[in-house]
């Protein structure tokens, strides 16, 4: 499909049917300068997502450029039904998504994008948009000005922990109940599984080598995770996680026993933040609380490496709040024609 050029007062929009119309270098240069630099918007995540989950579907990549041809914003959408388009990255594998744009140019980019599609009956769906994003705070008024309807309900919340300078300071910040429970479980684990070892996979080759172990634990954890990790999801994980690891953006953590691992996490890293992306544990070892024990090690490691935030990402499972995080909302944003 050839580019379709749509002019606005100060910027130009062109529409392409492939991410390669931008390419990895320009994509990541824009992402690196954007307000939201989560790995879910990086080329190394978006490209595998389109390859796996967008296979056989129409793609429309809207580029917003200024009069000199400089890239201001990107809005990649994949068709998911008649007149329904989903922001690439989806709704189930990406925890933070948004328009990719230069900071302080988001409203200008949205005004151009919305004005160009004002007569279009299609619905655009954006998931996991942070509450502070101009997509939530400013875009609805811009849409209303051109006769479009927008809904921005809270979709989920991400518990986020500001990390202190030491593990001891974190323990001291917890409530007496949570501190007692955490230290009790850590001591019990050390007493009952003294042969356990913490292991990390950070280099791409090491991540690839241990992905099988993670996937096996993930599927074994509970029925819902086994359904989630189908063949297509596994294909995505095998492409995206090592690619992020090659850029220092992903690690695997394990609690290993001589007979094999009993807990594992995939963590993602960006801007001084460690994100708890996915997990697996051996259900027959649940009495030892291996997931909580490994999580304590991962948080302690983040503090030791000088990271400033630990992001538990989407979902408010009870165990996350044992460490005292504060929830931050992400929104589902729907843009469509006014009824």
N, C-alpha and C positions, 0 to 999 in steps of 0.2 A: 504494500500500500504506500503510495507516495506521500510525503508530508503534506498536511493541510495547514495552510498559513491563515491565522486569524489575528487581525490587528486590533489593538486597543490604543488608548491615547499615548501611553508612554512606553509600553512594552509590546513584544510580539510573542505569540504562542504558536508552536508548531506541534503536530501530533504525529507520532511514529508507531509502528507496530512491533518494535523490538527494543530491548534495553541497549543493544549495541549501537543504537543511534547516538547514545551518549558515550558508552564505553566505560571501563573500570577507572581509568585515570581521572577523567572529568567528573565522574560520579562521586568518587571518594574525595576529590578535592572540594566539591560542594558540601558533601556530608561532613568533612572535617571542620568546615567553617560554620556549620549550621548550629542552631540553638540546642537541638536534640541530637547528640552524637552516639546514640545507642547502637550496639552492633546489629540490631535488627533492621536498620536502615542502610547498612553498609553493602557494597556490591557483593562481598563474600557471603552474605546472607540472602540478599534479594535475588541474585542470579540463580542459585540452586532452588530457591522457592519457586521461581517462575518455571524452571526446567521440570520440576517434579509436580507441583500442584497446579501450574498453569498450562500443563501439556494439553494440546488440543483445543485451547480456549483462545479467544481473541484478546490481544493485548493492545492497550492504548497508552503510550507514554507521552504525556504532555510536558513539553519543555517551555519554560518562561525565560525569555532573554530580553535584555535591554536594547536600546537603539544601536549600540556598538557591537551587539552579538554576544555580550557576556551573559553567562548562565546565571539566572537568579533563583530558579526553583524547578523542581521536578515533581510531577504527580503521576506515578505509574498505576494503572488500573487494569484489572482483568475482568472479562465478562463472566458472570456467574448465572445469568438467566436473562430472559427477555427484558431489555431496558434496565438491567441491574449490573452495576460494576463495583468491584471490590478493590480496595487499595491492596497492592501486592504486599505479601507478608501475612495476609489472612487474618484469622481471628483466633486460631488455636495454637500457633507455634511462636508467635511474636508478641513480646510483652509491652513494647513501646513502639508506636508507629505514628507517622504524621507526614504532612507535606515536607519535603526536603527543600529548605530555602535558606538564603543568606539571612542572618539576623537583622531585624529591623526592616526587612523587605517582604516579610510574610503577608502583611495586609495588602500591599501593592500587588503581589503575585496572586493572592486569592481574588482580589477585585477583578483582575484580568481574566482569570480562569472562570469565574462565575459569570462575568459579563459575556464571555464568549459562548457560554452554554445556556444563556437565559431562556431561550426558546426550546431547549432540549427537554424531552419528557423523561429521560433516563434518571435513575437514582444512583447516587454514589454513596458507598458505605466505607467509612474509615473506622477501624477498631483500635482500641488501646491508645488513644490520644491523651497525653498528660493534661491535667486540669489547667496548668498554667500556660498552655500553648495558645497562641493567637487563633488557632483553628477552633478553639472552644470559646475564648474570651471575646474575639473580635469578628470572626468570620460570619456568625449568624446575622449580624446587622448588615454586613455587606451583601449577604444573600437576599435578605428581605428587601433591600433597596432595588434589586433587579427582579423581584417577584418570585423568588425561590423560597421554599420552606426548609427549615433545618431543625433537627432534633439532636440534642446532646446529652442524653441521660448518662449517669454514672454507670459504667460497665462492670468494673471491679476496682479493687484497691490493692496497692503494693505496699506492704510494710517495709519501711526503710529505717535503718539504724545508723546514726552518726557514730563513727568509731572513735573512742578515746585513744590516748597514747599508749595504753598498756592493757593487757588482759585483766590484771588486778583491778584497774580502774573500772572496767566494764562490769566485773563481778560486783564491785562495790555499788554500782549504780542500780543493780537489780533489786527488786523487792526481796524482803527476807525469805519469803516462801519460794520464789523462783531461784534465788541463789542457793538455798538449801537443797532443793530438788535437783538442780543441775550438778552441784558438787557431789551429791550422794550418788547420782547415776554414773558420773565420771569415775568415782572411786570404786564403785561396784564393778564397772567394766574392767578397770585395771586389775582388780582382785580376781575376777573370774575368767578373764581372757588375757593373761599376762603376755602371751605370745603374739598378740595382735600388733600389727605395724601399720603406720600411716604411709601411704604411697601416693606420689603425684605423677601424672603424665602431662607434660607441657609441650614438648616438641611434637610437631605433626606426626612423625613416624611412631612415637610412643603413644600418642592419642589413637592413631589408627590401630596399633597393636592391641590396645586395651578396650577398644569400643565393643568388641564382642562380649567381654566380661560385663561392661556396663549394661548393654542391651539385655543380656540374660537376667541380671539382677532386676532391671527395670520391669521386665515382663513378669518376673516371678513375684514382684512386690504385692500386687493385687490385680483382680480381674480387670478393673477399669484401665490400668496402665497397659495390660496386655492387649486390650482392644485398641488403645491409642497408638501403640507401637506396631502398626501393621507394616506390610512390605514397603508401601510408599513412604511412610514416615521414616522407616529405617534407611531408605535410600537417601532421603533428605539429610538425616543426621550424618550419614557417612560422607556426604559431600560438604556440608556446611561446617561441622565442628572442626575437622582438621584444617579447613581453609582459614577459619578464624584463629586456630592455634598458630598457624604460620605467621600471623600478624600480631601474636601476643595477646589475642583476645579470648582464648578459651583454654581451660584446663580440666582434667579429670582428677578427682580425689577418690581414694579407696581406703577402706579399712580391710587389711588382708590378714587372714589366718593361714596357717600352713596348708589347710585343705582348700583354700580359695577365699575370694573376697566375700564379705558379708554386708557391706554398704558402699555406695558410690554416689558421687555428685558430679554433674557437669556444671562448672562455673564459667561465667563470662566476665570480661573485664573491660572497662572504659572509663576514662576521665577520673581516675582515682577511686573508682567504684568496683566492687566485686558483686556480681549478681548470681544468686542461687537459681540456676535455670531448670535442672531436672535431677531426678534422684532414683535410686533403686536400693533395695535392701533384701536380705535373706529372711523370709517370714519365720522360718524355724528358729531364728536367733532374735526374734522380737523382744524376748524377755531381757536381753542385754541392752536394749535401747541403742542399737548401733547407729541408727540414723542421727539421733541427737548427739551422740558422742562424736561422730564424724563432723557434724555441723559445728560443734564447739571447736574442733581442731581447725576447720576451715576459717572460721571467724578469727581465731587466735592467729592464724597464719596471715590473714589480711592485715591485722593490726601490726604484726611484726614487720610486714613489708611496707608499712607507712600508708596503706590505703585509708581513705577518709570516710567512705560510706560502704555499708553492706546492704544490698537491695535484695529482699526476699522475692521480688517480682510478684506477678499477679497471683492472687489467692490469699485468703486469710486463715489458713489452717492454724489450729491452736498452738502447735509446737513453735511456730515462728514468733509468737508473742512472749515466749519464755525469755527472750533476749531484750525485750523492751523497745521494739521499733515503733515508729509512728506511721500510720497508714496514709498514703497519698493516692487520690483517685485517678483513674484513667476513664475516658469517656468513649462511648460509641457515637460517632457523628454520622448522621444520615442527611444527605442533601438531595432534594427532589423538587419536582414541580409543585406549586401550590395547588391544592385541591379546589 
